Amino acid sequence: MKKLVLLCTLILVAGVCFAQNGEAASDLPRPNFFNLELTVGVPIHWTNSPSEHEFFDNAFKDRTVTANTAFGVALLFNFGNKFGLTLDGDFFFGTDVMGASRTSAFSNSLFGANVFLGPVFYLYSSSFLRVPLAIGGHFSYWSSSNYYPAGFDFGTPQTEQTVFMSDIQMGPGAYIGMQFHFNSNLYMFSRTNVALTVYRIHKVEGNVGTTNFPGTHKEVEIGWIVKPTLGLGIKF
C-alpha cells in the first residue's frame, strides 16, 4: 500500500511539473465532449469487517479477498481542457457446473461490479498527453450462488444445500492516470483506482435440507479496493 501511495504521489508531482511547462489551455484543441473508454483491469478487494457473518452453523464466514481480471466501460464527458465528469464501471463473472447425475451434479456462479462516479481534473493537458485526477464516489457489488445435491460427496450422506450470498460496499474513491493520444480519435491510457469502504450490506440466504437461514447484516466499516487499469479510449 505504501508503494502505491508513493507511486501516486510521484505521478501527481510529475503532472504538476508538466503543467508548469505545458501548453496554454487556450492553445490546445478542445477535446470532444464525449469519450468512450474500453478497459481491462485487475481489482484487488479487501474488507476488514468488525463482525464475521456466520449465519448458519459457522459455515459461511466473511469473504475478505477477491482478485481477478475485469473488463469494463467508462463514459467520459469533457467540459474543456481542465475539467470533466466520468462514469467508470467494470464487471466480472464466473460459473462452474459439473456432474452427470442427481447425486454428483453441482453448480457455482459469481457476478460482481465496481462503479465509480465523479469529476475529473486534468493536471496536464496537451495534444499528446493528458494526466487526469478524479475524485468521487465508489460502489462495489458481488453475488454468488452455490448448489450441492444430497449425497454429492461421492455417496457420503449429505443433505441438499443451496446458498446465495451478496455484498454491497459504498464509499469515497479516486483515480490518477495518464492518457497517450495517437490521433484525434484514439488514445491509450493507464490509471489506478483507489476506494475506501465506509458502509456495507452483507446478505446470506439459502437452505440445508429443510432448514432455511436468511440473514442480513449492515455495518459501518473500513476496507479498501485497488484497481490498476490499462485500456483504450475512443472519441466520438
N, C-alpha and C positions, 0 to 999 in steps of 0.2 A: 504494500500500500504506500510506503514511503517513497519507493521508486516511482510509482505512478504520480504522486503529488509533485515530485521533483521534475518529472518529465513535463507535466502540465505547466509548471512554473517556468521552465526553460522556453517552452513554446510561446507562452504569454509574453515573456521578456523579449524574445525574438520578434514577435509580432509588433510590439511597441517600438522596437528599434527600426523595423522596416517602415513602420508608419511615419516615422520622423523623416525618412529619406524617400518615401514613396511618391507616387504621382498625386497631384492635387485632385480632389474628388471632382472638381468641375471639368478637369481634362480627361476624365475616364468615360468610356462609353457606358451609357446607362444600362444596367442589367435587365434582362427580361423580367417581367412581373412574376411569372410562374415558372418554376423549375420542378422537374420530377427526378428523384434520385432512387436508383436501384442499389440495394445494399446487401452485403454479406458480413456477418459479424460473429463474434464468439462471446456471448454474455456469460458472466460469472455471477451467480446469485448466492447470497449468504444471508440467512435470517437468524438472529440471536433472540429467540423467544424466551421471555421470562417464565413461561409455563409450558410444559410438554403437553401435547394434545393426545392423550391416551383415552379414547372414548370407549374402547371395548377390550377388556381383558388385557390391558397393557400391550396390545398388539400393534397399534398404529401410532407410532411416535412421530414427533415433529420432523418434517423433511427440511433439512438445513442447507444443502448444497446442490446446485444444478449447474452444469456446464455443457454447452452444446453449440453447434453451428446453427445460426438463424439467418434466414433470408427476409428482407423487408423492403418497404417502400417509404419514401419520405416526400412530403409536399412542402415546397419552399416558396414563400411569397416575398418578393423583394420590393421594398418601398423606396429604394435608392441604393447608392453605393455604400452606405453605412449601416443600414437597418433593414430588418426583415422579420418574418414570422415563419416558424417551422412546425409541422406535424410529422413526427418521426415514429414509425412503428415497425416491429418485426414479429414474425410468427414462427413457431416451431412445433413439430408434432411427431409422433411415432406410434407404431402399432405392432402387436405381436400376437399371432393367432396360431395355435398348434393343436395337434391331436387328431385321432382318427375314430374315436368312439365317444360315447356319452361319459365314460369314466376317465378319459385321457385328454379330452379337449379342454383348452383354457384360452382366455383372451385377455390382453392388456392393451390399453390405449393411453396416450398422453397428448395434451394440447396446451400451448402456452403462448403468451404475447406480452410484449413490452411496448408501451406507448409514451412518447414524450411530446409535450406541447409548450412552446414558449417563444419569446422574442429572440432574434439573432442580431448580434452586433459584430460588424466586420472590423477587426483590429487593423487589418491591412487589406487594401483592395487595389488591384491593377488588372490589366488586360490578361495577364498570365496567372497570377497568384492571388488568392483570397484566403484570409485567416478568420474564420467565423468563431464566435464565442456565444453560446446560447445558455440562457438561464430560465428555468420554468418549472413545470410540474411533471411528475412521473407516475405512471400507473402500470402495475405488473399483475398478470393473471396466469395461473396454470390450473389444469384439472386432469385427473387421471381416473380411469375405471378399470377394475380387475374382476374377473370371473374365474372361479375354480369349481369344477363339479365335485359331487360326492365321490369319494374313493379315488381322487386324482393322483395321489401319491403312490402310483404303481400298485393299486389294490389295497393299500392300507386304509382301514376305516377312517373316513373323514366326511364331515358334512359339507354341503354345498355352501360356497361363500361368494358374496357379491359386495364389492366395496367401491364407493365413489368418494373421492377427495378433491377439494378445490381450495385455492388460496388467492386472496386479493390483497395487494400491498400498494400503498399510496404514500407519496412524499415529494420533497423537492428534488430537482435534478439539474444537471448542467452538462454541456459538452464543449470541447475545443478541438479544432482540426485545421486541415489545410485543403484547399481546392486548387488543382492544377488544370488550367484551361487549355485544351488543344486548339479549339476554334470557338466560334460564337455559339455553337450548339452542343458541344460535348466536353466534359471535364472528368477527371479522376479525383477522388478525394479520400482522405483518411481522417478519422477522428476517434475520440474516446469519450463515451458517455459515462458519467458517474451519478448515481442516485442514492438517496437515503430513504429508508422506510420509516415512517413515523406512525402509521395506522395500518392495522391488518385484520382481515376477517378470514378465519380458517374454518372449513366445514368438512365433516366426515359423516357419511351415512351408508347404510347397507344392511346386510343380514348374514348371519351364520346359521344355516338351517332355518328354524322358525323364529330365531331371536333377532330383533331389529335393534340398531344402535344409532339413531340420529344424534347429532351433536354439532353445535356451532359455538365458536369462541372468538370474541372480538377483543383486541388489545392494542394499546399504545406501546410500541417497542421500536428499537433502533436496529436496523440491518442495513446492508448496502448491496448495490448492484453495480458492476463494472462491465462495460461492453466496448471493446476495441472493434472498430468497423472499417472495412475497406469497400469501396464501391464506385459506381459510375453515375454521373449526373447528366441528364438530358434536358436541354432548354426547349420550351415550347412557346 
